[in-house]
Amino acid sequence: MRKKILITGSNGLLGQKLVYRLLPQSDVEVIATSKGQNRLKHQAGYIYEAMDVTDEQAVKDILLKHKPDVVINTAAMTNVDACETEREACRKLNVDAVEYLINTMKILPGSPHLIHLSTDFIFDGKNGPYRETDIPYPPNSVYAESKYVSEKLVEKSGLKWTIIRTVLVYGVVDFMSRSNIVLWAKDSLSKGKSINVVDDQFRTPTLSEDLAEACVLAAMKGATGVFHISGKDFMSIIELVNIVADFWHFDKSLIHPAKTATLGQPAQRPLRTGFILDKAINELSYKPHSFLEGLEIVDKQLKSDA
């Protein structure tokens, strides 16, 4: 029997990587869903359904139509500052939509598996890097709180569930419709722009292909519980940007250190997160790339898209 895997947010960075990662697998039928039109370059070999996850009836209709064995929920409002100012939109996408998925999955046949994506931002950033057994304590931000609440909904759902938390995801998206820390730094430095970069935030940046691979491993193995998925290299944001500059031979004198507190951003950021990956490595056979290997993959994709 082919496993039916439905992906929400398939137009996003992780959603796209999941579709492409699953396409070659003959034992999987892929149902890609996102709001509006399909924005992937390759549109064959899978089913696409326009589905707004904040529309309860649409969620019900599409899930009951396809009866997936696995739902990978990548749809989320991830712009941390926008969540602070657009609280209602944040709640709809990060909390209500999760509730709609859970409620519909409860009436699907069999025991469907919900794989839900979450974030390092549910930790206060005082004691990173974190293990799965560390107690979340969201900083005072609407985004962090919404993701924490959605985790609790998943844990109490009664479904077969997996929560995959991740950190600072980067990669190349079709038509370059979204940016991320690596692409932003590369683009700014390539244009000779001076950039202010925080030197007091620490992360384990995650290649989008690695995150997609972890989701697929969890789906195919039927692994449940919480997993921390990221890259294996722990670094400050300014260190990350300096590595980007070195990799593409840009002028590092354009990079200026800044403190988080001086930026005046609407949402609070945890300063020191990052993940310890032992559980994912042992239980999922997760094998993350190094940050430099990740940049090589990004470089190849940018060249092939050019």
For each residue, the residues with C-beta under 8 A, 3 or more apart:
1:
2: 26 27 28 29
3: 27 28 29 69 70 219 220
4: 28 29 31 66 67 68 69 70
5: 22 28 29 30 31 68 69 70 71 72 219
6: 31 33 62 63 66 68 70 71 72
7: 10 15 18 19 30 31 32 33 71 72 74
8: 15 33 34 51 53 71 72 73 74 75 97 101
9: 12 14 15 33 34 53 73 74 75 76
10: 7 15 16 18 19 32 33 34 38 40 48 74
11: 15 16 34 35 36 38 39 40 177
12: 9 15 16 34 74 75 173 178
13: 16 17 169 171 173 178 180 208
14: 9 17 18 74 117 169 208 211 212 215
15: 7 8 9 10 11 12 18 19 32 34 74 75
16: 10 11 12 13 19 20 40 173 174
17: 13 14 20 21 171 208 209 211 212
18: 7 10 14 15 21 22 72 74 212 215 216
19: 7 10 15 16 22 23 30 32 40 46
20: 16 17 23 40 42 212
21: 17 18 209 212 213 216
22: 5 18 19 25 28 30 46 216
23: 19 20 30 42 45 46
24:
25: 22 28
26: 2
27: 2 3
28: 2 3 4 5 22 25
29: 2 3 4 5 46 47
30: 5 7 19 22 23 45 46 47
31: 4 5 6 7 46 47 48 49 62 66 68
32: 7 10 15 19 38 40 46 47 48 49
33: 6 7 8 9 10 48 49 50 51 53 62
34: 8 9 10 11 12 15 38 39 48 50 51 75
35: 11 50 51 52 53
36: 11 39 50
37: 50
38: 10 11 32 34 43 48 50
39: 11 34 36 174 175 177
40: 10 11 16 19 20 32 43 174
41: 174 175
42: 20 23 45
43: 38 40 48
44:
45: 23 30 42
46: 19 22 23 29 30 31 32
47: 29 30 31 32 66
48: 10 31 32 33 34 38 43
49: 31 32 33 62 65 66
50: 33 34 35 36 37 38
51: 8 33 34 35 55 58 59 62
52: 35 55 58
53: 8 9 33 35 58 59 73 75 93 97 100 101
54: 92 93 96 97 100
55: 51 52 58 59
56: 59 60 96 100 103
57: 60 61
58: 51 52 53 55 61 62
59: 51 53 55 56 62 63 97 100 101 104
60: 56 57 63 64 100 103 104
61: 57 58 64 65
62: 6 31 33 49 51 58 59 65 66
63: 6 59 60 66 67 68 71 101 104 105 108
64: 60 61 67 104 107 108
65: 49 61 62
66: 4 6 31 47 49 62 63
67: 4 63 64 108 109
68: 4 5 6 31 63 71 108 112
69: 3 4 5 110 112 113
70: 3 4 5 6 112 113 114 115 219
71: 5 6 7 8 63 68 101 105 112 113 114 115
72: 5 6 7 8 18 115 117 215 219
73: 8 9 53 76 97 98 101 114 115 116 117
74: 7 8 9 10 12 14 15 18 117
75: 8 9 12 15 34 53 93 97
76: 9 73 93 94 117 147
77: 82 83 86 89 90 93 94 143 146
78: 119 143
79: 82 83
80: 83 84 121 141 143 265 267 269
81: 84 85 265 266 267
82: 77 79 85 86 89 90
83: 77 79 80 86 87 89 90 94 141 142 143 146 267
84: 80 81 87 141 142 143 266 267
85: 81 82 266
86: 77 82 83 89 90
87: 83 84 90 91 142
88: 91 92
89: 77 82 83 86 92 93
90: 77 82 83 86 87 93 94 142 143 146
91: 87 88 94 95 96 146
92: 54 88 89 95 96 97
93: 53 54 75 76 77 89 90 96 97
94: 76 77 83 90 91 97 98 143 146 147 149 150
95: 91 92 98 99 146 149 150 153
96: 54 56 91 92 93 99 100
97: 8 53 54 59 73 75 92 93 94 100 101
98: 73 94 95 101 102 116 150 153 154
99: 95 96 102 103 153
100: 53 54 56 59 60 96 97 103 104
101: 8 53 59 63 71 73 97 98 104 105 114
102: 98 99 105 106 114 153 154 157 159
103: 56 60 99 100 106 107
104: 59 60 63 64 100 101 107 108
105: 63 71 101 102 108 112 114 157 159
106: 102 103 157 158 159
107: 64 103 104
108: 63 64 67 68 104 105 112
109: 67
110: 69
111: 159 160
112: 68 69 70 71 105 108 159 160
113: 69 70 71 159 160 161 162 219 222 224
114: 70 71 73 101 102 105 154 157 159 160 161 162
115: 70 71 72 73 161 162 164 215 218 219
116: 73 98 150 151 154 161 162 163 164
117: 14 72 73 74 76 164 165 166 215
118: 122 147 150 151 163 164 165 166
119: 78 122 143 144 147 165 166 167
120: 123 128 130 165 166 167 168 203 230 270 273 274 275
121: 80 138 139 141 143 144 147 269 270 273
122: 118 119 136 137 138 144 147 148 151 165
123: 120 127 128 130 134 136 137 138 270 273
124: 127 137 138 139 270
125: 128 139 201 269 270 271 272 273
126: 270 271 272
127: 123 124 130 134 272
128: 120 123 125 202 270 272 273 274 275
129: 204 234 273 274 275 276
130: 120 123 127 134 228 273 274 275 276
131: 134 228 275 276 278 279
132: 165 225 226 227 228 279
133:
134: 123 127 130 131
135:
136: 122 123 148 151
137: 122 123 124
138: 121 122 123 124 141 144 145 147 148
139: 121 124 125 144 268 269 270
140: 144 268
141: 80 83 84 121 138 144 145 267 268 269
142: 83 84 87 90 145 146 267
143: 77 78 80 83 84 90 94 119 121 146 147 267
144: 119 121 122 138 139 140 141 147 148 268 270
145: 138 141 142 148 149
146: 77 83 90 91 94 95 142 143 149 150
147: 76 94 118 119 121 122 138 143 144 150 151
148: 122 136 138 144 145 151 152
149: 94 95 145 146 152 153
150: 94 95 98 116 118 146 147 153 154
151: 116 118 122 136 147 148 154 155 163
152: 148 149 155 156
153: 95 98 99 102 149 150 156 157
154: 98 102 114 116 150 151 157 159 161 163
155: 151 152 161 163
156: 152 153
157: 102 105 106 114 153 154 161
158: 106
159: 102 105 106 111 112 113 114 154
160: 111 112 113 114 222 224
161: 113 114 115 116 154 155 157 224
162: 113 114 115 116 218 223 224 225 226 227
163: 116 118 151 154 155 225 226 227
164: 115 116 117 118 211 214 215 218 227 229
165: 117 118 119 120 122 132 226 227 228 229 275
166: 117 118 119 120 169 206 211 228 229 230
167: 119 120 203 204 205 206 230 231 273 274 275
168: 120 180 181 203 204 205 206 230
169: 13 14 166 180 205 206 207 208 211
170: 180 181 182 183 205 206 207 208 294 298
171: 13 17 180 182 207 208 209 297 298 301
172: 176 183 208 298 301 302 305
173: 12 13 16 176 177 178
174: 16 39 40 41 177
175: 39 41
176: 172 173 179 183 305
177: 11 39 173 174
178: 12 13 173
179: 176 183 184 187
180: 13 168 169 170 171 183 184
181: 168 170 184 185 205 237 240 241
182: 170 171 185 186 205 240 244 294 295 298
183: 170 172 176 179 180 186 187 298
184: 179 180 181 187 188
185: 181 182 188 189 195 197 240 241 244 245
186: 182 183 189 190 244 248 250
187: 179 183 184 190 191
188: 184 185 191 193 195 254
189: 185 186 192 193 195 244 245 248 250 251 254 255
190: 186 187 248 250
191: 187 188
192: 189 251 254
193: 188 189 254
194: 254 256
195: 185 188 189 241 254 255 256
196: 256 257 258 263
197: 185 237 238 241 255 256 257 258
198: 201 236 237 238 257 258 259 260 263
199: 236 237 238 257 258 259
200: 236 259 260 271
201: 125 198 236 237 260 269 270 271 272
202: 128 234 235 236 237 271 272 273 274
203: 120 167 168 230 234 235 236 237 240 273 274
204: 129 167 168 230 231 232 233 234 235 273 274 275
205: 167 168 169 170 181 182 230 231 233 235 240 291 294
206: 166 167 168 169 170 210 211 229 230 231 288
207: 169 170 171 210 211 231 288 289 293 294 297 298
208: 13 14 17 169 170 171 172 211 212
209: 17 21 171 212 213 289 297
210: 206 207 213 214 229 231 286 288 289 294
211: 14 17 164 166 169 206 207 208 214 215 229
212: 14 17 18 20 21 208 209 215 216
213: 21 209 210 216 217 286 287
214: 164 210 211 217 218 227 229 280 284 286
215: 14 18 72 115 117 164 211 212 218 219
216: 18 21 22 212 213 219 220
217: 213 214 220 221 223 284 285 286
218: 115 162 164 214 215 221 222 223 227 284
219: 3 5 70 72 113 115 215 216 222
220: 3 216 217
221: 217 218 284
222: 113 160 218 219
223: 162 217 218 227 283 284
224: 113 160 161 162
225: 132 162 163
226: 132 162 163 165
227: 132 162 163 164 165 214 218 223 279 280 283 284 286
228: 130 131 132 165 166 275 276 277 279 280
229: 164 165 166 206 210 211 214 275 277 280 286 288
230: 120 166 167 168 203 204 205 206 274 275 277 288
231: 167 204 205 206 207 210 288 289 290 291 294
232: 204 277 288 290
233: 204 205 290 291
234: 129 202 203 204 274
235: 202 203 204 205 239 240 243 291
236: 198 199 200 201 202 203 239 240
237: 181 197 198 199 201 202 203 240 241
238: 197 198 199 241 242 255 257
239: 235 236 242 243
240: 181 182 185 203 205 235 236 237 243 244 291
241: 181 185 195 197 237 238 244 245 255
242: 238 239 245 246 252 255
243: 235 239 240 246 247 291 292 295
244: 182 185 186 189 240 241 247 248 250 295
245: 185 189 241 242 248 249 250 251 252 254 255
246: 242 243 249 252
247: 243 244 292 295 299
248: 186 189 190 244 245 299
249: 245 246
250: 186 189 190 244 245 254
251: 189 192 245 254
252: 242 245 246 255
253:
254: 188 189 192 193 194 195 245 250 251
255: 189 195 197 238 241 242 245 252
256: 194 195 196 197
257: 196 197 198 199 238
258: 196 197 198 199 262 263
259: 198 199 200 262 263
260: 198 200 201 263 265 269 271
261:
262: 258 259
263: 196 198 258 259 260
264:
265: 80 81 260 269
266: 81 84 85
267: 80 81 83 84 141 142 143
268: 139 140 141 144
269: 80 121 125 139 141 201 260 265
270: 120 121 123 124 125 126 128 139 144 201 273
271: 125 126 200 201 202 260
272: 125 126 127 128 201 202
273: 120 121 123 125 128 129 130 167 202 203 204 270
274: 120 128 129 130 167 202 203 204 230 234
275: 120 128 129 130 131 165 167 204 228 229 230
276: 129 130 131 228
277: 228 229 230 232 280 281 286 288
278: 131 281 282
279: 131 132 227 228 282 283
280: 214 227 228 229 277 283 284 286
281: 277 278 284 285 286 287
282: 278 279
283: 223 227 279 280
284: 214 217 218 221 223 227 280 281
285: 217 281
286: 210 213 214 217 227 229 277 280 281
287: 213 281
288: 206 207 210 229 230 231 232 277
289: 207 209 210 231 293 294 297
290: 231 232 233 293 294
291: 205 231 233 235 240 243 294 295
292: 243 247 295 296
293: 207 289 290 296 297
294: 170 182 205 207 210 231 289 290 291 297 298
295: 182 243 244 247 291 292 298 299
296: 292 293 299 300
297: 171 207 209 289 293 294 300 301
298: 170 171 172 182 183 207 294 295 301 302
299: 247 248 295 296 302 303
300: 296 297 303 304
301: 171 172 297 298 304 305
302: 172 298 299 305 306
303: 299 300 306
304: 300 301
305: 172 176 301 302
306: 302 303
